[in-house]
Amino acid sequence: MATPPTVGRSSESAWSDSTTAGLTTLAEVRACIDSLDAELIRLISRRARLAERVAEIKSADAATQGSFYRPEREAQVLARVRAQNPGPLPSDTLVWLFREIMSACLALEKPLTVACLGPVGTFSEQAALMAFGHGAVRQFEPGIPEVFRAVAAGAVDFGVVPVENSTEGSVTQTLDALAFGGWASVQICGELTLKIEHQLLAHPSAQAAMPREIVSHAQSLAQCREWLDVHYPGVARRAVASNSEAARLASQNPDMYAIAPLRAAEPYGLAVMSANIQDSVFNTTRFVVIGREAVPPSGRDKTSLMLSVNNEPGALARLLAPLADAGIDVTRVESRPARDRAWEYVFFIDCEGHVSEPKLSSAIAAMQPFCSALRVLGAYPRAVFSPELPGAGA
């Protein structure tokens, strides 16, 4: 039997393709895996001790007390993991693994509390896990405004809310909370995208019956509209506060079906009647992380703006011209009716770059004369994960 190479500083050369190819029996391969596992445990434990040391240093420095979680630093680490991945694991898988290691290490410094739409089993909960890992403490709220309220009040460290869907467009509750909620202290600190796969769930005793009603979040009902028209024409549909609330209701009523994530089936004891019923295979939701502190540049950032413009010809074109002149890529423009004036609109603009960068800050200054109001909603690292993260859903 071949002797497993000693794992250490020379592990890269020790575990070359030629070395692993020379292992010819299961016993040899398993011995090498055991050796690597021992080394991984040692290295992860060493990283955790360094995280504890970081907490000690920050606690002793008044300037850094309380700032245990730095989104820009985390984005830099995860982007580096993706760039340095040699395979064969997919980059999203490796990033996910490091996300969980970082989450566990951060919990040694100071466990984060994160608010999201509940109850347990929502796509928002899955997005919170994707953004912060299992080391964070999740606090479930009954609605999106309540997530904003919890963050603004300091009841939690961060919140995770959906902002737009690839097939149904913007989540108006989130836009209205950003624009009109009155939570000026809340700003966007990060973003992520999640591939959405809807399941039709029901009480096990209802598997052979036709439902009287199908319930889900309004966005989910809209994302499955065509499928429902074909398979359940004439069955009443009702929007509820969340997909998990729909699952809970269906668990209590065999005559009711729910559209929800697969992760909602087990806690509510539901059976999957039909899988992946979303109308588009590209169905993806973008979530944003909200917090109370500005995020420094990470080197790969995005800035979100909210603007009000005077209702006159060419107003929007003049507004966007400084960004175009500066060569700044605008990734999203969305409008919402202003609440205090008829036929006036508030615009939401996402653009590449950090607001602290001279090129973008100069462009924003040039936009000011064309706005009746302008507010930076946040500057934050661009999404590191792609929608194909293992286990993703909404």
Stockholm file with secondary structure:
# STOCKHOLM 1.0

chainA/1-394         MATPPTVGRSSESAWSDSTTAGLTTLAEVRACIDSLDAELIRLISRRARLAERVAEIKSADAATQGSFYRPEREAQVLARVRAQNPGPLPSDTLVWLFREIMSACLALEKPLTVACLGPVGTFSEQAALMAFGHGAVRQFEPGIPEVFRAVAAGAVDFGVVPVENSTEGSVTQTLDALAFGGWASVQICGELTLKIEHQLLAHPSAQAAMPREIVSHAQSLAQCREWLDVHYPGVARRAVASNSEAARLASQNPDMYAIAPLRAAEPYGLAVMSANIQDSVFNTTRFVVIGREAVPPSGRDKTSLMLSVNNEPGALARLLAPLADAGIDVTRVESRPARDRAWEYVFFIDCEGHVSEPKLSSAIAAMQPFCSALRVLGAYPRAVFSPELPGAGA
#=GR chainA/1-394 SS CCCCCCCSTTHHHHTCHHHHHTCCSHHHHHHHHHHHHHHHHHHHHHHHHHHHHHHHHHHHCTTTTTCCCCHHHHHHHHHHHHHHCCSSSCHHHHHHHHHHHHHHHHHHHCCCEEEEECSTTCHHHHHHHHHHCTTSEEEEESSHHHHHHHHHTTSSSEEEEEEEETTTEECHHHHHHHHHSCCTTCEEEEEEEEECCCEEEECGGGTTSCCSEEEECHHHHHHTHHHHHHHSTTCEEEECSCHHHHHHHHHTCTTEEEEECGGGTTTTTCEEEESCCCSCTTCEEEEEEEESSCCCCCSSEEEEEEEEECSSTTHHHHHHHHHHHTTCCEEEEEEEECSSSTTCEEEEEEEESCTTSHHHHHHHHHHGGGEEEEEEEEEEECCCSCTTCTTCCC
#=GC SS_cons         CCCCCCCSTTHHHHTCHHHHHTCCSHHHHHHHHHHHHHHHHHHHHHHHHHHHHHHHHHHHCTTTTTCCCCHHHHHHHHHHHHHHCCSSSCHHHHHHHHHHHHHHHHHHHCCCEEEEECSTTCHHHHHHHHHHCTTSEEEEESSHHHHHHHHHTTSSSEEEEEEEETTTEECHHHHHHHHHSCCTTCEEEEEEEEECCCEEEECGGGTTSCCSEEEECHHHHHHTHHHHHHHSTTCEEEECSCHHHHHHHHHTCTTEEEEECGGGTTTTTCEEEESCCCSCTTCEEEEEEEESSCCCCCSSEEEEEEEEECSSTTHHHHHHHHHHHTTCCEEEEEEEECSSSTTCEEEEEEEESCTTSHHHHHHHHHHGGGEEEEEEEEEEECCCSCTTCTTCCC
//
